[in-house]
Structure formats: C-alpha cells, structure tokens
Amino acid sequence: MLLQKFSDYNIECGTDEAGRGCLAGPVTAAAVILPNDFFLKELNDSKQLSEKTREKIRPIIETEAIAFHFEHIEPEIIDKINILNASIFAMQESIKKLNPIPEYIIVDGNRFKPVLDIPFQCIIKGDSKYKSIAAASVLAKTYRDDYMNKIHEEFPMYHWNKNKGYPTKAHREAIAKFGVTKYHRVSFRLLPEQYTLDL
C-alpha cells in the first residue's frame, strides 16, 4: 500500500527519473504534486507495471494531479556533467517548473542537491513507497519511452522501440555493426571487450 505523504507540509512533490542506465537517449525525470485524497488502485513503481498499465494510468495521473512536469536531459549534457548530475538536474528542472512550487520534496533514491531552498528527503525505493514518487516514475518512464519510440524511426537498426536504449545484446551488436549515433552517450562504455576487438 503506497503512502500518501512523507512530510507534514501541505504541498509535497515526489520526483523520480528514468533511463539512467541506458546507452542512448535522454535521462528523463518527472515531478508530481498529488491531492491529499488521491487514490489510484493500479499505481505503483513504474518498473512493476506493464507498458499497457503505465499508458492507461498516465492520463489519470495528469488529470488528477495538482501539478506535474517532466524534463529530458540529452546525451550531450549527460556526457558533459555525468549521469548522476544529469539525473539530479532533470529532477531539479522538473520541480522548478511546477505551479505551485512545492514546500517539500521527496526524491527516489539516495542522492539529490538542493533546489530553490526547498527542504527534501531522499528515500531508497521511494517509488514503491509513496504515491507522488510512483506517479513521477510512471510519467518519467512513459515520456522517455515515447521519445525512444520516436527516435527509433530515425535509427531503426538499434531497436530502441524494444530496448529503449538499454544495453541489451541486440543493442550492443547494432553499435558494433553500425557505430554510434548522436543519441548515444559516448561517455558510457558502449561495448564490452569482446566487441571492441572486432571494430
């Protein structure tokens, strides 16, 4: 059973990111403020939900949320500031665009940096504990998947519509065969040793 809130503040937002471990595409974060009486039976950590369920509940979250925003941080920025900083930056940017601005932030994971002097708490596995973080995880995941499906049309040989940029065997074989694109994170180890010998 997901918990409604962590703090005693009236306006609390949850934030989470998707795509941190990918070889290609953006890291995407979302921030969500939910009403105190929000209830959605299917809501859970996005990783525990099917794609069909995520797509079904996204419009419900967006309709009933007090505020939400999502933000993509492109590979060029990820390569420049590293994936941890890019993930935090994506969450910060999502929070800054909320209206109203939250009085308290709960963050999935164990790392964050202050934004707008708002107090915050990092919560390990927060997306399976608190409704607002779970909702943010669903939005981040679905909007990132939409992005990967779109760029798949530009580079279908990498099968991003299926792997979403994660380091699957097929994705790595495609990198070995076709090289990298503007959407790949060149600061990541894109190929294991056995492939690099053949390049």
C-alpha positions in Angstrom: 0.0 0.0 0.0 1.6 3.3 -1.1 1.7 6.1 1.4 0.2 9.5 0.7 2.9 11.8 2.1 6.2 11.8 3.9 6.2 15.3 5.5 3.6 17.5 7.3 3.9 20.2 4.6 0.7 20.9 2.7 2.3 20.9 -0.8 4.7 18.0 -1.2 6.0 16.8 -4.5 7.6 13.5 -5.5 10.3 13.2 -8.1 11.9 10.3 -10.0 13.9 9.6 -13.1 14.0 7.0 -15.9 16.8 5.9 -18.3 19.8 6.3 -16.1 21.4 3.0 -17.1 20.8 3.4 -20.9 23.4 3.7 -23.6 21.3 6.0 -25.7 18.7 8.6 -25.4 18.0 11.2 -22.6 17.6 10.7 -18.9 14.1 11.8 -18.1 12.7 13.0 -14.8 9.2 14.0 -13.6 7.9 15.8 -10.6 4.3 15.4 -9.3 2.2 17.1 -6.7 -0.9 15.0 -5.9 -4.0 15.9 -3.9 -4.1 14.5 -0.4 -7.1 12.3 -1.3 -5.5 10.9 -4.5 -6.2 7.2 -5.0 -5.4 5.0 -8.0 -5.5 1.3 -7.4 -3.0 0.4 -10.2 -0.4 3.0 -9.2 3.0 1.5 -8.3 6.7 1.8 -9.1 6.7 2.0 -12.9 9.1 -0.9 -13.1 6.4 -3.1 -11.5 3.8 -2.2 -14.1 3.2 -3.4 -17.7 3.6 -0.9 -20.5 -0.2 -1.1 -21.1 -0.9 -0.2 -17.4 1.6 2.7 -17.5 -0.1 4.1 -20.6 -3.5 3.6 -19.1 -2.8 5.4 -15.8 -0.7 8.3 -17.2 -3.7 10.5 -18.3 -5.4 9.8 -14.9 -2.3 11.0 -13.0 -2.1 14.1 -15.2 -5.8 14.9 -14.9 -5.9 14.5 -11.1 -2.5 15.9 -10.2 -2.3 19.4 -8.7 0.8 19.9 -10.9 3.3 17.8 -12.9 6.2 18.4 -15.2 8.8 16.2 -17.0 12.2 17.1 -18.4 14.5 15.3 -20.8 18.3 15.8 -20.4 20.0 15.0 -23.7 23.1 12.7 -24.1 25.3 15.7 -24.9 24.7 17.1 -21.4 24.9 13.7 -19.8 28.4 13.3 -21.3 29.4 16.7 -20.1 28.2 16.5 -16.5 27.9 12.7 -15.9 24.8 10.7 -15.5 24.3 11.2 -11.7 24.4 15.0 -12.1 22.2 14.8 -15.2 19.6 12.8 -13.3 19.6 15.3 -10.5 19.5 18.2 -12.9 16.4 16.6 -14.7 14.6 16.3 -11.4 15.5 19.9 -10.3 14.3 21.3 -13.6 11.0 19.4 -13.3 10.5 20.7 -9.8 11.3 24.3 -10.8 8.5 24.2 -13.5 5.8 23.1 -11.1 3.0 25.6 -10.2 2.5 25.8 -7.3 6.1 25.5 -6.2 6.3 22.6 -3.6 7.0 23.3 0.0 8.7 19.9 0.4 10.3 17.3 -2.0 10.6 13.6 -1.7 13.2 12.0 -4.0 13.5 8.4 -5.2 17.0 7.1 -4.4 19.8 8.4 -2.2 21.3 11.4 -4.0 19.9 14.9 -4.6 21.0 18.5 -4.5 19.0 21.4 -3.1 16.7 23.3 -5.5 15.0 26.7 -4.7 16.0 26.2 -1.0 13.1 23.7 -0.7 13.6 21.0 2.1 13.8 17.5 0.7 14.2 13.9 1.7 15.8 11.1 -0.3 14.0 7.7 0.0 15.5 4.4 -1.2 12.9 2.6 -3.3 10.6 5.6 -2.8 8.8 4.8 -6.0 7.4 1.7 -4.3 6.6 3.5 -1.0 5.0 6.9 -1.8 2.2 7.8 -4.3 3.8 11.0 -5.7 7.1 9.3 -6.4 5.4 6.4 -8.0 3.4 8.8 -10.2 6.6 10.6 -11.1 8.2 7.3 -12.1 5.2 6.5 -14.4 5.4 9.9 -16.1 9.2 9.8 -16.5 9.1 6.2 -17.9 6.3 6.8 -20.3 7.5 10.1 -21.7 11.0 8.7 -22.1 9.6 5.6 -23.9 7.7 8.0 -26.2 11.0 9.7 -27.0 12.8 6.5 -27.7 9.9 5.2 -30.0 10.2 8.5 -31.9 14.0 8.3 -32.5 13.7 4.6 -33.3 12.1 5.8 -36.6 15.2 7.7 -37.4 17.6 4.8 -36.5 15.5 1.6 -36.6 18.6 -0.7 -36.7 19.2 -0.2 -32.9 15.6 -1.4 -32.0 15.0 1.4 -29.5 11.3 0.8 -29.7 12.0 -2.5 -27.9 15.2 -1.9 -25.8 14.5 1.8 -25.1 18.3 2.4 -25.2 19.2 -0.1 -22.5 22.4 -2.2 -23.0 20.7 -5.4 -24.5 22.7 -7.8 -26.5 20.9 -6.7 -29.7 21.6 -3.0 -29.0 25.3 -3.7 -28.4 25.6 -5.8 -31.6 24.0 -2.9 -33.5 26.5 -0.5 -32.1 29.3 -2.8 -33.1 27.9 -3.1 -36.6 26.7 0.5 -37.3 28.7 2.6 -34.9 27.3 5.3 -32.6 24.6 8.0 -33.3 24.0 11.5 -31.9 21.7 9.9 -29.4 24.4 7.6 -27.8 26.1 8.5 -24.6 29.7 8.5 -25.7 31.0 8.7 -22.1 29.4 5.3 -21.3 31.1 2.0 -22.0 29.1 1.2 -25.1 30.7 -2.1 -25.9 32.2 -4.8 -23.8 35.8 -6.0 -24.5 34.9 -8.8 -26.9 33.3 -6.4 -29.3 36.0 -3.7 -29.3 38.5 -6.2 -30.7 36.4 -6.5 -33.9 36.0 -2.8 -34.6 
